Amino acid sequence: MVSIIVAVLLAAAAANAFPSLNVRQSITALTTSQIDYFTTYTYYASAGYCTNTQTLAWDCGTNCNANPGFKPVASGGNGDSVQYWFVGYDPNLDTVIVSHQGTNPSEILPLVTDADFFLTTLDPTLFPGISSSIEVHNGFGDAQASTATDVLAAVESAMSTYGTTSVTMVGHSLGAAITLLDSVYLPLWLPAGTTFQTIGYGLPRVGNQAFANYVDANLHLTHINNMEDPIPICPGMFLGFVHPAGEVHIEDSAEWAACPGQDNPSTQCIVGDVPEIWDGDESDHDGPYNGVEMGC
């Protein structure tokens, strides 16, 4: 608890040292059809919380029923030391789906506020050719590494079985962080011509400025933040962590605002709306995201 308080106080000091900036670019509201586009993927992210047995059988209640045509290929994890994950094929979207389990705010907050974590380079055996200037949260990196090769094998199998060249990666909370690292990892190993998109919910900051710049240059990322969720403002920018671009912020009015740039400081975006952890509301972390609450 002491380490959390210290981190919070340091975050407050850092915020005071850097006055708020004006909006960098125009912020636009998503249309109803644009919002509805994400719902299929939201249910896949929510299904990540279901056990590996449930997702492999595609028998997980509302989350599975929302996408009844899904073809599961592989699943894994134990929901404890290794987050649950699953891979399969959506014939309506003609894409492979990769989903990782998240966690509740009381469990992820220590991961992103304690003084025990640090920025570290990516494992060169998993991420060949990635610059050593790119650094990520060590805990998130370890979590992604624990399932990386199994996920890759499952994606390769799904692509071969169903003849698709599209891969979509989703996740919520810690699952979103793992998914973002998968989004850097998988393109290094899959055939040229494969297309990728990543949709994360309640995504914490994962890496440093070089990481955020790499994501912006190479990935197709959307990360959706709900109202006053405090998780996306952690770990603090004063520790060297930076969000990539691609934020969509669900405001209290229920408007979905597309926030351009990295860590947009507008009050319509998460950094401006939740300047400090104590300004946040943990109950917003699980949603709703257009009516969908995360969990199985």
Number of C-alpha atoms within 10 A of each C-alpha: 9 9 13 16 12 14 20 20 14 15 22 16 12 15 16 10 10 9 9 15 10 10 17 13 11 8 16 14 15 16 12 11 8 11 15 13 11 15 16 13 22 25 24 25 31 27 32 30 28 25 22 21 17 17 26 20 14 21 16 17 12 14 26 21 13 16 16 12 13 19 20 19 19 22 24 20 18 12 17 7 9 15 24 25 31 29 29 26 25 17 13 9 12 16 23 29 27 28 30 33 29 32 20 16 21 9 11 16 19 16 21 26 22 18 13 11 15 16 19 17 18 23 13 11 7 15 17 12 9 17 14 12 13 18 22 25 22 19 20 24 22 16 18 24 18 14 19 18 14 16 22 19 13 21 24 17 17 24 21 11 11 16 12 16 19 17 25 23 27 32 34 34 26 31 31 30 29 31 29 25 24 24 25 17 21 22 19 15 13 16 11 9 9 13 16 19 16 22 25 29 30 28 30 30 25 29 29 23 19 18 24 21 18 16 21 17 11 12 18 16 21 20 25 24 31 28 27 27 25 28 28 27 28 25 28 23 17 16 15 15 24 24 28 27 21 21 25 26 26 26 18 11 7 12 18 26 20 21 25 20 16 18 21 23 21 19 15 24 27 29 21 17 20 22 19 18 22 11 12 19 16 18 15 19 27 23 20 14 23 16 9 15 16 27 19 16
